[in-house]
Amino acid sequence: MNKINQLFAESKERKLLSLYFCAGCPTLEGTGDVIKTLQRRGVAMIEVGIPFSDPLADGPVIQSAGTVALRNGMTLQKLFDQLRGIKDEVHIPLVMMGYLNVIMHYGIGKFCKACVEAGVSGVIIPDLPFKDYLDVVKPIADQYDLRIIMMITPETSEERIRFIDEHTDGFIYMVSSASITGAQQRFDDAKQAYFRRINALQLKNPRMIGFGISNKQTLQSAWDNAAGAIIGSKFVTLLNETHDADKAMDLLYEALER
């Protein structure tokens, strides 16, 4: 069974925490150590960012991390090499997150094959058009039992949400707002209403809420309205400040208690 499906099947009563970081930042060779540390510290799933020069959905923190990673010399091939090196030590799902240009340049078939060989269970491609997903990407990904995770936002129509739910597997990435990534202090009434609206749809896929989670209020709100929470910018900031994944996790857990 795909590790993503297995995670949600075994965690129906558990509120999950997934973390994002950008491969190659703060150091080129640190990817494996960060992943193994997060696994040891209780993270349920990890999103590994593929650095890209023009990340449209990302805020300044993750954009900066991508710039550092590219300057450090991180490439998609180096990332796959690093992930293969730790494959036997990683038991939680790894999800790669990257933009279509990089993946298409690598080659869809070659990319999906390399993901499986490196122990990757799913991929998030924020700028992948849904028609291209259905016609081109999904048939290849299905051959490798690789989950392509789609995003929804407060602006996504109910018809499209149900269509995504019908044609995807793994989980749905529920973006908390239509803006770019970045930490927020609280989820306001409009976001809470959005969460309730999606809950009422009773989708078949579990959902993870991301964008803006950085403290107790936003984390609890995500846990109350979905299977789990995804934290990116807050952890990336702490990792860049400390250059130590253990210290960054200590500081993150402290922040999530406030």
Salt bridges, closest charged atoms under 4 A:
ASP81 OD1 - ARG84 NH2 2.30
GLU89 OE1 - LYS36 NZ 3.50
GLU117 OE2 - LYS113 NZ 2.51
ASP135 OD2 - LYS131 NZ 2.61
ASP142 OD2 - LYS138 NZ 2.78
ASP145 OD1 - ARG147 NH1 2.97
GLU158 OE2 - ARG162 NE 3.08
GLU166 OE1 - HIS167 NE2 3.99
ASP169 OD2 - ARG147 NE 3.21
ASP188 OD2 - LYS191 NZ 3.90
ASP246 OD2 - ARG40 NH2 2.69
ASP246 OD1 - ARG41 NH1 2.86
ASP250 OD1 - ARG41 NH2 2.75
